[in-house]
């Protein structure tokens, strides 16, 4: 299977409230969420799905109500305008890397395979993991490891990489992992997961792209339109949680004399929805998933 959709029923239950409405799936992938959305729509309903990965285009759905847009979802608002759409009923975003991207060893996303340092979700873009590791300044690398990977030893890691690349370029995932072979075995898996996450976020500008998508989703949603986001690590979830709370990513909103502020969304549930044990057993990728849903005020 190209990709096993996470929280499939729960997310689409929250999303589709108007069978005649217009909806967006920001992360088409294997089309699991999109097919479920289409199954809830009437003949009048429409679905626009986004995916920047060329591989995902092979999974397109033959349905007159469906349009697949080969774009990063950071261009959501302008792309919809090209189809004459300025307001929609709901947006779904299942963030992160698809199972297919992890399983395609040559893409360099997985810590389990030896592959070229790539990690691009859009293989047409210039910046890849090899450039990040071999060209970035030591301070830049340290910041990436600290802020995106939440690695406490970020400065030492950056120093080790810069020292090594002076004599030999770091070309593959295995080259990178060998630099840290001194780590105790019980720490290896978590460390590499955090390291690869940090590099991947930088390569794909994932947090900036997420912010742009959230703001544009708010802009195009009708009043009472729904925004459903499934995230897989705390950096994403924090941004989603804050934005759904007050429409901001940092700072505090202006309050009136009574201490109240203007809400961007009403939360469907105060706490994030997580997969149950059965789903996690069937799909290990679901283990870290958190879903939040907001209704535009």
C-alpha positions as CSV (number, residue, x, y, z in Angstrom):
1,X,0.0,0.0,0.0
2,X,1.3,3.5,-0.9
3,X,0.1,5.0,2.3
4,X,-2.2,3.8,5.1
5,X,-4.3,6.9,6.1
6,X,-4.2,7.7,9.8
7,X,-7.4,8.5,11.8
8,X,-9.3,8.1,8.6
9,X,-12.9,7.9,9.9
10,X,-12.4,10.4,12.7
11,X,-10.8,13.0,10.5
12,X,-13.4,12.8,7.7
13,X,-16.3,12.7,10.3
14,X,-15.0,16.0,11.7
15,X,-14.4,17.5,8.3
16,X,-17.5,16.8,6.1
17,X,-20.6,18.5,7.4
18,X,-22.1,19.6,4.1
19,X,-22.3,16.9,1.3
20,X,-22.7,19.7,-1.3
21,X,-19.7,21.5,-0.1
22,X,-16.2,22.2,-1.4
23,X,-13.3,20.6,0.5
24,X,-9.5,20.5,0.3
25,X,-7.2,17.6,1.2
26,X,-3.8,19.2,1.6
27,X,-1.8,16.0,1.5
28,X,-3.2,13.6,-1.1
29,X,-0.5,10.9,-1.0
30,X,-2.1,7.6,-1.7
31,X,-5.5,9.2,-1.8
32,X,-7.0,7.4,1.3
33,X,-8.4,10.5,2.9
34,X,-9.5,11.9,-0.4
35,X,-11.5,8.8,-1.4
36,X,-13.2,8.8,2.0
37,X,-14.1,12.5,1.6
38,X,-15.6,11.8,-1.9
39,X,-17.7,9.0,-0.5
40,X,-19.4,11.5,1.8
41,X,-20.1,14.1,-0.9
42,X,-23.1,14.5,-3.1
43,X,-22.9,15.0,-6.9
44,X,-22.7,18.7,-6.2
45,X,-19.7,18.4,-3.8
46,X,-16.1,19.1,-4.9
47,X,-12.7,18.0,-3.6
48,X,-9.4,19.7,-4.4
49,X,-6.3,17.7,-3.3
50,X,-2.7,18.9,-3.2
51,X,0.5,17.0,-3.4
52,X,4.0,18.2,-4.5
53,X,5.4,14.7,-4.8
54,X,5.3,13.5,-8.4
55,X,4.9,9.9,-7.3
56,X,1.5,10.8,-5.7
57,X,0.1,11.8,-9.2
58,X,0.0,8.1,-10.1
59,X,-2.8,7.6,-7.5
60,X,-5.1,10.2,-9.0
61,X,-8.9,9.5,-8.7
62,X,-11.1,9.3,-11.8
63,X,-14.1,11.3,-10.5
64,X,-15.6,14.5,-12.0
65,X,-15.9,16.0,-8.5
66,X,-12.1,15.6,-7.9
67,X,-9.1,17.8,-8.9
68,X,-5.5,16.9,-8.0
69,X,-3.2,19.9,-7.9
70,X,0.5,19.2,-8.1
71,X,1.6,21.9,-5.8
72,X,2.9,22.4,-2.3
73,X,0.0,23.3,0.0
74,X,1.7,26.6,0.8
75,X,0.1,27.8,-2.4
76,X,-3.4,26.7,-1.3
77,X,-5.1,30.1,-1.7
78,X,-3.8,31.1,-5.1
79,X,-4.2,27.6,-6.5
80,X,-7.9,27.5,-5.6
81,X,-8.4,31.0,-7.1
82,X,-7.1,29.6,-10.4
83,X,-10.1,27.3,-10.3
84,X,-12.4,30.1,-9.3
85,X,-12.7,29.0,-5.7
86,X,-12.5,31.7,-3.0
87,X,-14.4,30.0,-0.2
88,X,-14.6,26.4,1.0
89,X,-16.3,24.3,3.6
90,X,-13.3,22.4,5.0
91,X,-9.6,21.7,4.9
92,X,-7.8,18.5,6.0
93,X,-4.0,18.2,6.4
94,X,-2.3,14.9,7.3
95,X,1.2,16.2,7.8
96,X,4.6,14.6,7.7
97,X,6.2,12.0,5.4
98,X,4.1,9.4,3.8
99,X,4.7,5.6,4.2
100,X,5.7,5.5,0.5
101,X,8.3,8.2,0.9
102,X,9.8,6.3,3.9
103,X,9.8,3.0,2.0
104,X,11.4,4.4,-1.1
105,X,15.0,4.0,0.1
106,X,16.6,6.2,-2.5
107,X,14.6,9.2,-1.2
108,X,16.8,9.2,1.9
109,X,14.0,9.7,4.5
110,X,14.5,6.4,6.4
111,X,17.1,5.8,9.0
112,X,17.0,2.1,8.1
113,X,18.4,2.3,4.5
114,X,21.7,3.5,3.0
115,X,20.7,6.1,0.4
116,X,21.9,9.5,-1.0
117,X,21.3,12.4,1.4
118,X,18.1,13.7,-0.2
119,X,14.9,14.0,1.9
120,X,13.1,16.2,-0.6
121,X,9.3,15.8,-0.8
122,X,9.5,17.7,-4.1
123,X,12.4,16.2,-6.1
124,X,12.4,19.2,-8.4
125,X,13.5,21.6,-5.7
126,X,17.2,22.6,-5.4
127,X,17.9,22.2,-1.6
128,X,18.4,18.7,-0.4
129,X,19.9,17.1,2.7
130,X,23.3,16.7,1.1
131,X,23.6,20.5,0.7
132,X,22.4,21.1,4.2
133,X,24.9,18.8,5.8
134,X,27.9,19.8,3.6
135,X,27.3,23.5,2.9
136,X,25.6,25.0,6.0
137,X,27.7,26.8,8.6
138,X,28.3,25.1,11.9
139,X,26.0,27.6,13.8
140,X,23.2,27.0,11.2
141,X,23.5,23.2,11.7
142,X,23.5,23.5,15.5
143,X,20.3,25.6,15.3
144,X,18.6,23.1,13.1
145,X,19.5,20.2,15.3
146,X,18.4,22.0,18.4
147,X,15.2,23.6,17.3
148,X,13.9,21.1,14.8
149,X,15.3,17.9,16.3
150,X,15.3,19.0,19.9
151,X,18.7,17.5,20.4
152,X,20.5,18.9,23.4
153,X,24.0,18.0,22.1
154,X,23.3,20.1,18.9
155,X,26.5,22.1,19.0
156,X,28.7,19.0,19.3
157,X,26.9,17.3,16.5
158,X,27.4,20.3,14.2
159,X,31.1,20.5,15.2
160,X,31.6,16.8,14.4
161,X,30.0,17.2,11.0
162,X,32.0,20.3,10.0
163,X,35.2,18.7,11.2
164,X,34.6,15.6,9.1
165,X,33.5,17.3,5.9
166,X,36.8,19.2,5.7
167,X,38.4,16.0,4.5
168,X,35.6,14.1,2.9
169,X,32.1,15.1,1.7
170,X,29.2,13.4,3.5
171,X,27.2,11.8,0.7
172,X,24.8,9.2,2.1
173,X,22.7,8.5,5.1
174,X,25.2,5.8,6.2
175,X,28.1,8.3,5.9
176,X,26.1,10.6,8.3
177,X,25.3,7.8,10.7
178,X,28.9,6.6,10.9
179,X,29.9,10.0,12.4
180,X,28.0,9.1,15.5
181,X,28.9,5.4,15.9
182,X,30.2,6.2,19.4
183,X,26.6,6.4,20.7
184,X,25.4,3.7,23.1
185,X,23.1,1.2,21.3
186,X,20.1,2.0,23.5
187,X,20.1,5.7,22.3
188,X,20.7,5.1,18.6
189,X,17.2,4.8,17.2
190,X,15.7,7.8,19.0
191,X,18.8,9.9,18.2
192,X,18.7,9.1,14.4
193,X,15.0,9.7,14.3
194,X,15.5,13.2,15.8
195,X,18.5,14.0,13.6
196,X,16.7,12.9,10.4
197,X,13.6,14.8,11.4
198,X,15.6,18.0,11.9
199,X,17.3,17.8,8.5
200,X,14.0,16.9,6.8
201,X,12.2,19.9,8.3
202,X,15.0,22.2,7.1
203,X,15.1,20.7,3.6
204,X,11.3,21.0,3.1
205,X,10.8,24.2,5.2
206,X,8.0,22.2,6.9
207,X,7.2,24.5,9.7
208,X,7.1,27.7,7.6
209,X,5.0,25.9,5.0
210,X,2.6,24.7,7.8
211,X,2.2,28.3,9.1
212,X,1.4,29.5,5.6
213,X,-1.1,26.7,5.0
214,X,-2.9,27.4,8.3
215,X,-3.2,31.2,7.6
216,X,-4.5,30.5,4.1
217,X,-6.9,27.9,5.3
218,X,-8.4,30.5,7.7
219,X,-8.7,33.0,4.8
220,X,-10.6,30.6,2.5
221,X,-12.8,28.9,5.0
222,X,-16.4,30.0,5.2
223,X,-17.8,30.9,8.6
224,X,-18.3,27.6,10.4
225,X,-15.9,25.9,8.0
226,X,-13.7,23.2,9.5
227,X,-9.9,22.8,9.7
228,X,-8.7,19.3,10.6
229,X,-4.9,18.8,11.1
230,X,-3.1,15.5,11.9
231,X,0.4,16.1,13.2
232,X,3.2,13.7,14.1
233,X,5.6,15.6,16.4
234,X,5.4,18.3,19.0
235,X,6.8,21.1,16.8
236,X,3.9,20.8,14.4
237,X,1.3,20.2,17.1
238,X,2.3,23.3,19.0
239,X,1.8,25.5,16.0
240,X,-1.6,23.9,15.2
241,X,-2.7,24.2,18.8
242,X,-1.8,27.8,19.1
243,X,-3.3,28.8,15.8
244,X,-6.6,27.1,16.5
245,X,-6.7,28.8,19.8
246,X,-6.1,32.4,18.8
247,X,-5.0,32.6,15.1
248,X,-1.4,33.3,16.1
249,X,1.9,31.4,16.3
250,X,3.6,33.5,18.9
251,X,2.8,36.3,21.3
252,X,-0.5,37.0,22.9
253,X,-3.7,38.3,21.3
254,X,-5.2,41.7,22.2
255,X,-7.7,41.4,25.0
256,X,-10.7,43.6,25.9
257,X,-11.1,45.2,29.4
258,X,-12.6,41.9,30.6
259,X,-9.6,39.8,29.5
260,X,-11.4,38.3,26.5
261,X,-9.9,38.0,23.0
262,X,-11.3,37.3,19.6
263,X,-11.1,33.6,18.8
264,X,-10.2,32.3,15.4
265,X,-11.8,28.9,15.9
266,X,-13.9,27.0,18.2
267,X,-12.4,23.6,19.1
268,X,-14.5,20.5,18.4
269,X,-12.7,18.8,21.3
270,X,-10.5,20.5,23.9
271,X,-7.8,17.8,23.7
272,X,-6.2,16.2,20.7
273,X,-7.6,13.0,19.3
274,X,-5.2,10.1,19.1
275,X,-5.4,6.7,17.4
276,X,-6.7,3.7,19.5
277,X,-4.5,0.6,20.2
278,X,-6.0,-1.3,17.3
279,X,-5.0,1.3,14.7
280,X,-1.5,1.6,16.2
281,X,-1.1,-2.1,16.0
282,X,-2.2,-2.1,12.3
283,X,-0.3,1.0,11.4
284,X,2.8,1.8,13.5
285,X,3.1,5.3,11.9
286,X,-0.1,6.2,13.7
287,X,1.6,6.0,17.1
288,X,2.6,9.6,17.3
289,X,-0.4,11.1,15.5
290,X,-2.5,13.9,17.1
291,X,-5.6,15.3,15.4
292,X,-7.1,18.7,16.2
293,X,-10.2,20.2,14.6
294,X,-11.4,23.8,14.6
295,X,-14.6,25.5,13.4
296,X,-14.0,28.9,12.0
297,X,-15.7,31.6,14.2
